[in-house]
Amino acid sequence: MILKRDNFKLGIVLGFLAPILGIVCFYLINFRSAKFINFLEVMLTLKSFFSAVITVSLVANGAIFTIYTNTERDETARGIFVATMVYAIVCLVLKYAF
């Protein structure tokens, strides 16, 4: 199975997909009655809400990072970590630049 591989590129892909899954889960749990596009507009408008959503999405990365670290698939974990750092930097720029 592809998720059992120890591969840096796999880690990068997982590291960028997990936060998206985290955002979708946050939406489904808290804002199911609203349209997803409206949820995204509010998220990008309100900085405090943006921070809450980003925190949840980065927790998703922390979870998969922990799984890959504990199973000694270090190359994949390294890729997840790199993707997390890129994601966090982009989120900080979006939060404080606009």
Residue pairs with C-beta under 8 A, 6 or more apart in sequence:
2 10
3 10
4 73
5 73
5 76
6 73
6 74
6 75
6 76
7 75
7 76
7 79
8 75
8 76
8 78
8 79
9 79
10 76
10 79
11 68
11 75
11 76
11 77
11 78
11 79
11 80
11 81
11 82
11 83
12 79
12 80
12 82
12 83
13 79
13 83
14 64
14 76
14 79
14 80
14 83
15 61
15 64
15 65
15 79
15 80
15 81
15 82
15 83
15 84
15 87
16 83
16 87
18 57
18 60
18 61
18 63
18 64
18 80
19 54
19 57
19 58
19 60
19 61
19 87
20 57
21 57
21 60
22 56
22 57
22 58
22 59
22 60
22 61
23 43
23 53
23 56
23 57
25 56
25 60
26 52
26 53
26 56
26 57
27 36
27 39
31 39
42 49
43 49
43 50
43 53
44 50
44 94
47 95
50 91
50 94
50 95
51 95
54 91
54 95
57 87
58 84
58 87
58 88
61 80
61 83
61 84
61 87
62 84
64 80
65 77
65 80
65 81
65 84
68 74
68 76
68 77
68 80
69 77
